């Protein structure tokens, strides 16, 4: 069962590895990313960063969508991680199992608007988020479980 779908460009780090996994009771992390699978060094680092009690699966977007839709992930308390709004958009468009998205951290850049301390969105990101919300997917900003969850539309 999907416990949380999170956008975080850092993927696995302290907030995810300790705060979110414990809060969710998650026993498996699925990282959905085409780019990550091209970088074996980065994948090795993520394998080392995950807690030993948690299974880590890294799949490209197509295989991630297939896994979610097939039900093979249903036996896990699953934390799904994406690096970008574009990736989570593709995942949500491909799987009707995604009902909510947590924005935890996106990279800052000149063409991005800061909507929180850690979330920076481009105009394309904002359009994709609005489309997901219009399709009934709840999108919120929340860095750690102790923070209040804030509806993304109130920040745009």
C-alpha positions, 0 to 999 in steps of 0.5 A: 500500500502506498503510504506517501508519494514524495518529491525530494530532489535529494531522495534518501537523506536524514528526513526521509531515512529517519523521520518519514520512514518511522512516521509512516511505518514504511518497509519499502522505498520505491524510487521512480526515476529515469535519470537515476538509473543512468548513474550507478555511483549515485545508486550505490550511495542511495543503497548505503543511505537507506536503513537496513530494515527497509527494502529499496527498489529503484526503477525507471518511470515505465517500470515504476508505473507497471509495478504500482498498477500491477499490485505487486507493491501492495504487500509493502508499506511503500514510500515512493520517491521522485526527484522532480515534479515532472517525474511525479506528474508522469507517475501520477498520470500513469497510475490511478493509485496515486491520490496524494503527493507531498512536495518536500524539496525541489532545487532552487534555480533562477527560473523557479519561484520559492513557495516554501523554504525547500520547494522551488517551482518552475512555471511548468511545475506549477501547471503540472501541479494544478493539473494533478489537483484538478484531477483530484490528487491532493498536493501538499508541502511538508518537509517533515512529519512534525510540520503542518501539511500545507495545501500547495494551491495556498502557496502559489 
